[in-house]
Amino acid sequence: MSECKHGMRSGCVYCHGRTTPTAEPPRPKKRTKASRLSEQMNERMTTLKRRLRQLRGE
């Protein structure tokens, strides 16, 4: 490798480094206990609301 404009023989990060950072693929989120419980609560609430609508005749 030839000397870069900053005077380093092996080349510096500024001259010979990557120009664009590599994008890591997004990791799947771990399901925590709280998120699972909140999803269950949401499902229960939607079924309760649906049942109430049926009982009210809406």
N, CA, C and O atoms as a GROMACS GRO file, in nm:
protein
  232
    1MET      N    1   0.084  -0.118   0.000
    1MET     CA    2   0.000   0.000   0.000
    1MET      C    3   0.089   0.125   0.000
    1MET      O    4   0.194   0.127   0.065
    2SER      N    5   0.048   0.225  -0.070
    2SER     CA    6   0.128   0.347  -0.073
    2SER      C    7   0.091   0.436   0.045
    2SER      O    8  -0.010   0.415   0.112
    3GLU      N    9   0.175   0.534   0.066
    3GLU     CA   10   0.155   0.624   0.178
    3GLU      C   11   0.032   0.712   0.152
    3GLU      O   12   0.011   0.761   0.041
    4CYS      N   13  -0.049   0.731   0.256
    4CYS     CA   14  -0.168   0.813   0.239
    4CYS      C   15  -0.134   0.960   0.258
    4CYS      O   16  -0.020   0.994   0.292
    5LYS      N   17  -0.230   1.047   0.234
    5LYS     CA   18  -0.203   1.190   0.243
    5LYS      C   19  -0.177   1.239   0.386
    5LYS      O   20  -0.131   1.351   0.406
    6HIS      N   21  -0.208   1.155   0.484
    6HIS     CA   22  -0.181   1.191   0.622
    6HIS      C   23  -0.044   1.143   0.668
    6HIS      O   24  -0.007   1.166   0.784
    7GLY      N   25   0.032   1.078   0.581
    7GLY     CA   26   0.169   1.039   0.612
    7GLY      C   27   0.183   0.901   0.673
    7GLY      O   28   0.291   0.867   0.721
    8MET      N   29   0.078   0.823   0.673
    8MET     CA   30   0.088   0.688   0.731
    8MET      C   31   0.115   0.589   0.618
    8MET      O   32   0.052   0.594   0.513
    9ARG      N   33   0.209   0.500   0.642
    9ARG     CA   34   0.246   0.405   0.539
    9ARG      C   35   0.138   0.301   0.511
    9ARG      O   36   0.113   0.265   0.396
   10SER      N   37   0.074   0.255   0.616
   10SER     CA   38  -0.026   0.149   0.595
   10SER      C   39  -0.163   0.205   0.557
   10SER      O   40  -0.255   0.129   0.528
   11GLY      N   41  -0.177   0.336   0.556
   11GLY     CA   42  -0.306   0.398   0.525
   11GLY      C   43  -0.387   0.417   0.651
   11GLY      O   44  -0.388   0.330   0.738
   12CYS      N   45  -0.454   0.528   0.660
   12CYS     CA   46  -0.531   0.556   0.780
   12CYS      C   47  -0.680   0.528   0.756
   12CYS      O   48  -0.722   0.502   0.643
   13VAL      N   49  -0.756   0.533   0.861
   13VAL     CA   50  -0.899   0.505   0.853
   13VAL      C   51  -0.970   0.608   0.766
   13VAL      O   52  -1.066   0.576   0.696
   14TYR      N   53  -0.922   0.731   0.771
   14TYR     CA   54  -0.986   0.838   0.696
   14TYR      C   55  -0.971   0.819   0.545
   14TYR      O   56  -1.063   0.848   0.469
   15CYS      N   57  -0.854   0.771   0.503
   15CYS     CA   58  -0.831   0.754   0.360
   15CYS      C   59  -0.874   0.617   0.309
   15CYS      O   60  -0.929   0.605   0.200
   16HIS      N   61  -0.849   0.513   0.389
   16HIS     CA   62  -0.870   0.377   0.339
   16HIS      C   63  -0.977   0.301   0.415
   16HIS      O   64  -0.993   0.180   0.397
   17GLY      N   65  -1.050   0.370   0.498
   17GLY     CA   66  -1.155   0.304   0.574
   17GLY      C   67  -1.282   0.289   0.491
   17GLY      O   68  -1.287   0.327   0.374
   18ARG      N   69  -1.381   0.233   0.552
   18ARG     CA   70  -1.510   0.218   0.484
   18ARG      C   71  -1.576   0.354   0.470
   18ARG      O   72  -1.568   0.438   0.559
   19THR      N   73  -1.641   0.373   0.358
   19THR     CA   74  -1.709   0.500   0.338
   19THR      C   75  -1.850   0.495   0.395
   19THR      O   76  -1.902   0.597   0.441
   20THR      N   77  -1.911   0.378   0.393
   20THR     CA   78  -2.046   0.366   0.449
   20THR      C   79  -2.044   0.258   0.555
   20THR      O   80  -1.983   0.152   0.536
   21PRO      N   81  -2.109   0.283   0.665
   21PRO     CA   82  -2.115   0.179   0.768
   21PRO      C   83  -2.203   0.063   0.722
   21PRO      O   84  -2.301   0.082   0.651
   22THR      N   85  -2.166  -0.056   0.765
   22THR     CA   86  -2.245  -0.172   0.727
   22THR      C   87  -2.369  -0.176   0.816
   22THR      O   88  -2.362  -0.160   0.938
   23ALA      N   89  -2.481  -0.200   0.753
   23ALA     CA   90  -2.607  -0.204   0.828
   23ALA      C   91  -2.632  -0.346   0.877
   23ALA      O   92  -2.636  -0.441   0.799
   24GLU      N   93  -2.647  -0.358   1.008
   24GLU     CA   94  -2.677  -0.489   1.064
   24GLU      C   95  -2.826  -0.516   1.046
   24GLU      O   96  -2.907  -0.425   1.060
   25PRO      N   97  -2.861  -0.639   1.017
   25PRO     CA   98  -3.004  -0.669   1.008
   25PRO      C   99  -3.067  -0.655   1.146
   25PRO      O  100  -3.008  -0.696   1.246
   26PRO      N  101  -3.186  -0.599   1.152
   26PRO     CA  102  -3.248  -0.581   1.284
   26PRO      C  103  -3.276  -0.715   1.350
   26PRO      O  104  -3.328  -0.808   1.288
   27ARG      N  105  -3.239  -0.723   1.475
   27ARG     CA  106  -3.260  -0.847   1.549
   27ARG      C  107  -3.405  -0.854   1.594
   27ARG      O  108  -3.465  -0.752   1.628
   28PRO      N  109  -3.462  -0.974   1.594
   28PRO     CA  110  -3.599  -0.984   1.643
   28PRO      C  111  -3.603  -0.952   1.792
   28PRO      O  112  -3.516  -0.994   1.868
   29LYS      N  113  -3.705  -0.877   1.830
   29LYS     CA  114  -3.715  -0.837   1.970
   29LYS      C  115  -3.751  -0.956   2.056
   29LYS      O  116  -3.833  -1.040   2.019
   30LYS      N  117  -3.687  -0.962   2.171
   30LYS     CA  118  -3.720  -1.068   2.264
   30LYS      C  119  -3.851  -1.035   2.332
   30LYS      O  120  -3.874  -0.922   2.374
   31ARG      N  121  -3.936  -1.133   2.342
   31ARG     CA  122  -4.065  -1.111   2.405
   31ARG      C  123  -4.047  -1.122   2.555
   31ARG      O  124  -4.010  -1.228   2.608
   32THR      N  125  -4.073  -1.014   2.621
   32THR     CA  126  -4.061  -1.015   2.766
   32THR      C  127  -4.194  -1.057   2.827
   32THR      O  128  -4.297  -1.062   2.760
   33LYS      N  129  -4.188  -1.086   2.953
   33LYS     CA  130  -4.308  -1.127   3.024
   33LYS      C  131  -4.413  -1.017   3.022
   33LYS      O  132  -4.532  -1.043   3.007
   34ALA      N  133  -4.368  -0.894   3.037
   34ALA     CA  134  -4.460  -0.781   3.042
   34ALA      C  135  -4.533  -0.763   2.909
   34ALA      O  136  -4.653  -0.737   2.907
   35SER      N  137  -4.462  -0.776   2.797
   35SER     CA  138  -4.526  -0.758   2.668
   35SER      C  139  -4.626  -0.871   2.641
   35SER      O  140  -4.732  -0.848   2.583
   36ARG      N  141  -4.591  -0.990   2.682
   36ARG     CA  142  -4.683  -1.102   2.662
   36ARG      C  143  -4.809  -1.082   2.745
   36ARG      O  144  -4.920  -1.108   2.699
   37LEU      N  145  -4.791  -1.037   2.869
   37LEU     CA  146  -4.906  -1.014   2.955
   37LEU      C  147  -4.992  -0.900   2.903
   37LEU      O  148  -5.115  -0.906   2.911
   38SER      N  149  -4.929  -0.796   2.850
   38SER     CA  150  -5.006  -0.684   2.798
   38SER      C  151  -5.084  -0.726   2.674
   38SER      O  152  -5.197  -0.682   2.654
   39GLU      N  153  -5.026  -0.812   2.592
   39GLU     CA  154  -5.099  -0.863   2.475
   39GLU      C  155  -5.219  -0.946   2.520
   39GLU      O  156  -5.327  -0.935   2.461
   40GLN      N  157  -5.202  -1.027   2.620
   40GLN     CA  158  -5.313  -1.106   2.672
   40GLN      C  159  -5.423  -1.015   2.726
   40GLN      O  160  -5.542  -1.040   2.704
   41MET      N  161  -5.384  -0.911   2.797
   41MET     CA  162  -5.482  -0.817   2.852
   41MET      C  163  -5.556  -0.745   2.740
   41MET      O  164  -5.677  -0.725   2.748
   42ASN      N  165  -5.485  -0.706   2.635
   42ASN     CA  166  -5.549  -0.641   2.521
   42ASN      C  167  -5.650  -0.734   2.455
   42ASN      O  168  -5.760  -0.691   2.419
   43GLU      N  169  -5.614  -0.860   2.439
   43GLU     CA  170  -5.706  -0.956   2.379
   43GLU      C  171  -5.830  -0.973   2.465
   43GLU      O  172  -5.942  -0.980   2.414
   44ARG      N  173  -5.811  -0.981   2.595
   44ARG     CA  174  -5.926  -0.995   2.685
   44ARG      C  175  -6.016  -0.873   2.678
   44ARG      O  176  -6.139  -0.886   2.677
   45MET      N  177  -5.956  -0.755   2.674
   45MET     CA  178  -6.035  -0.632   2.668
   45MET      C  179  -6.114  -0.624   2.538
   45MET      O  180  -6.230  -0.581   2.538
   46THR      N  181  -6.054  -0.663   2.427
   46THR     CA  182  -6.126  -0.658   2.300
   46THR      C  183  -6.241  -0.757   2.298
   46THR      O  184  -6.348  -0.727   2.246
   47THR      N  185  -6.220  -0.876   2.355
   47THR     CA  186  -6.330  -0.972   2.358
   47THR      C  187  -6.441  -0.924   2.452
   47THR      O  188  -6.559  -0.945   2.423
   48LEU      N  189  -6.405  -0.860   2.563
   48LEU     CA  190  -6.507  -0.805   2.653
   48LEU      C  191  -6.586  -0.694   2.586
   48LEU      O  192  -6.709  -0.690   2.599
   49LYS      N  193  -6.519  -0.606   2.515
   49LYS     CA  194  -6.589  -0.498   2.446
   49LYS      C  195  -6.680  -0.552   2.337
   49LYS      O  196  -6.791  -0.503   2.319
   50ARG      N  197  -6.634  -0.654   2.265
   50ARG     CA  198  -6.716  -0.716   2.161
   50ARG      C  199  -6.841  -0.779   2.222
   50ARG      O  200  -6.951  -0.767   2.169
   51ARG      N  201  -6.822  -0.846   2.335
   51ARG     CA  202  -6.934  -0.910   2.404
   51ARG      C  203  -7.034  -0.806   2.455
   51ARG      O  204  -7.156  -0.826   2.447
   52LEU      N  205  -6.983  -0.695   2.508
   52LEU     CA  206  -7.072  -0.587   2.554
   52LEU      C  207  -7.154  -0.530   2.439
   52LEU      O  208  -7.273  -0.503   2.454
   53ARG      N  209  -7.089  -0.511   2.323
   53ARG     CA  210  -7.161  -0.461   2.206
   53ARG      C  211  -7.272  -0.558   2.165
   53ARG      O  212  -7.382  -0.516   2.127
   54GLN      N  213  -7.242  -0.687   2.173
   54GLN     CA  214  -7.344  -0.788   2.138
   54GLN      C  215  -7.462  -0.780   2.236
   54GLN      O  216  -7.577  -0.785   2.194
   55LEU      N  217  -7.434  -0.769   2.363
   55LEU     CA  218  -7.539  -0.764   2.464
   55LEU      C  219  -7.625  -0.638   2.452
   55LEU      O  220  -7.745  -0.640   2.475
   56ARG      N  221  -7.559  -0.528   2.414
   56ARG     CA  222  -7.634  -0.402   2.399
   56ARG      C  223  -7.710  -0.396   2.267
   56ARG      O  224  -7.796  -0.309   2.250
   57GLY      N  225  -7.680  -0.484   2.175
   57GLY     CA  226  -7.750  -0.488   2.048
   57GLY      C  227  -7.696  -0.389   1.946
   57GLY      O  228  -7.769  -0.348   1.856
   58GLU      N  229  -7.570  -0.351   1.959
   58GLU     CA  230  -7.510  -0.257   1.865
   58GLU      C  231  -7.454  -0.330   1.746
   58GLU      O  232  -7.399  -0.267   1.656
   0.00000   0.00000   0.00000
